[in-house]
Amino acid sequence: PPQVTPQVKILEFCKMPHSKSEIMEYCGYKDRKNFVKKHLQPLLNSGQLQMTIPDKPKSKNQKYITVDTQ
């Protein structure tokens, strides 16, 4: 079977909007800074993931959702 990367796991999980801490917990990560740098930011940069409140990236209500490319 193909290897499921953390990115694939995040994109699957975020078909429904989830907060950063929910995503980290789901993927088993503890280090927020490292998680954002290695996993979340690349997905946001590539346009595969988007913020539900893009004009307020630091909002406590911020959630992330997978961009449907279909």
C-alpha positions in Angstrom: 0.0 0.0 0.0 1.2 3.6 -0.6 2.7 5.3 2.4 0.4 7.8 4.0 2.3 11.0 4.6 1.4 13.4 7.4 0.2 15.8 4.6 -2.1 13.2 3.2 -3.5 12.5 6.7 -4.0 16.2 7.3 -5.8 16.7 4.0 -8.1 13.7 4.7 -8.9 14.9 8.2 -9.5 18.5 7.0 -12.3 17.7 4.6 -14.3 19.1 7.5 -12.8 22.3 9.1 -10.5 21.6 12.1 -8.4 23.7 14.4 -4.6 23.5 14.5 -4.7 21.7 17.9 -7.3 19.2 16.6 -5.1 18.4 13.5 -2.0 18.1 15.7 -3.8 15.7 18.1 -5.1 13.7 15.2 -1.7 13.3 13.7 0.0 12.8 17.1 2.2 15.9 17.1 3.2 17.9 20.2 5.5 20.6 18.9 3.3 23.3 17.5 6.0 25.4 15.9 7.6 22.4 14.2 4.3 21.1 13.1 3.3 24.4 11.5 6.7 24.8 9.7 7.0 21.2 8.4 3.4 20.3 7.6 0.8 23.0 7.9 2.7 25.9 6.1 3.7 23.8 3.0 0.0 22.7 2.6 -1.2 26.3 2.9 1.5 27.6 0.5 0.7 24.9 -2.1 -3.0 25.8 -1.9 -4.1 22.4 -0.8 -5.2 23.7 2.6 -6.9 27.0 3.4 -7.9 28.9 6.5 -11.5 29.5 7.2 -10.7 33.0 8.4 -7.9 34.0 6.0 -7.9 37.7 7.0 -7.2 36.7 10.6 -4.5 34.0 10.5 -4.0 34.2 14.3 -7.7 34.0 15.3 -8.5 31.6 18.1 -11.4 30.5 15.9 -9.2 29.7 13.0 -9.8 26.4 11.3 -8.2 24.7 8.3 -10.0 23.0 5.5 -8.9 21.0 2.5 -9.3 22.7 -0.8 -11.4 20.5 -3.0 -9.5 20.2 -6.3 -12.2 18.1 -8.0 
